[in-house]
């Protein structure tokens, strides 16, 4: 019998076809992404109604409790005792204004809890409608629809 003769070949990995395939896939996914974005921003015609009226934003008066413990009405620093007086002045200028009570975000060395409850109680005692502004907590943001 004849011995089989095998020659040793060096194995080679051709990188050029691999690069071609990678660029082909990349091009496909980029093109697919562009088409998906365009599909999401299709123009939607709005209906017009005879009874409709243009929405106008209402002016706002913000009462801010800052991180440093200062209380602001608009951009003016006030004390809790002068809070209602300054709010009444702002509401006299624009009676249709909406009141927003805002806690500045951040860690404070001052306990702002008494400032918040004090401001809230003083404003509600004057029969002023106040809206509390804040961000949802992490556990509540997942539960909201």
Buried (B, 14 or more C-beta within 10 A) or exposed (E): EEEEEEEEEEEEEEEEEEEEEEEEEEEEEEEEEEEEEEEEEEEEEEEEEEEEEEEEEEEBBBBBBBBEEBBBBBEEEBEBEBBBEBBEBBBEEEEEBBBBBBBEEEEBEEEBEEBBEBBBEBBEEEEBEBEEEEEEEEEEEEEEE
